[in-house]
Amino acid sequence: IILSSSADTKFLAPMLSAQLKAGYVPNVVAAPESTSPFQVKRTVFSNKGFAITQLDTDVKIIGVSNNAFGSVENKTDTTVEDFAPELAEAAFATKSIEIDKVVGKATIADADIVVSGGRGLKGPENCGMIEELAEVLGAATACSKPVSDLGWRPHGEHVGQTGKPVASNLYIAIGISGAIQHLAGVSASKVKVVINTDPEAPFFKAADYGVVGDAFEVVPQLIEKLKEFKAQNA
């Protein structure tokens, strides 16, 4: 059984594993290296290393890491079948009393693009440009640990080894120097962009693209150009 690495499947996979008496390996980044024995490659230590894990159970469940595989066109014909399961109330061990969802805002776990701010913002009053850039891009907002510790941004936006991991297609770090714990949390992102005044900031070594400049000058110009581009291609 192959599952994605969404927040829902990470919650359901261990329960499914226990129900089926199946071995479960999360964070898989490659196709099985061997099927007899069944071995898969997965990330460990907050994406800083890899391990080959062997599953010996009859039923096997693997969770594929985000961005581990590229898109491949499948030209085979498929058949869609309607499926309407019938589940009795007694089949559920838990019951939802209330569901409170944030509407209209992308979440860090599911966003294709994440815009993140660090102490280079100099204060919570300057977080508006992060939110505006995220709105233009349809992105989620995030922050470094010091920013959440200072109360500039909600703790739920803290990205890093001790916060939330990010595996977005694009991660934009603004005013973030790039502590090793933060870099570990964003290493699975496909493209990483950093904007920082310090050319020696560690994030530049991990980034795919870097802008050495003042965020208070670069970000407003970026927002303006993106708005112009969207208007021309609307």
Secondary structure by P-SEA (a helix, b strand, c coil): ccccccaaaaaaaaaaaaaacbbbbccccccccccccbbbbbbcccccbbbbbbbcccbbbbbbccccccbbbbcbbbbbbbbbbbbccccccccccbbbbbccccccccccbbbbbcccccccccaaaaaaaaaaacbbbcccaaaaaacccccccccccccccccccbbbbccccccaaaaaaaccccbbbbbcccccccccccccccccccccccaaaaaaaaaaaaaaac
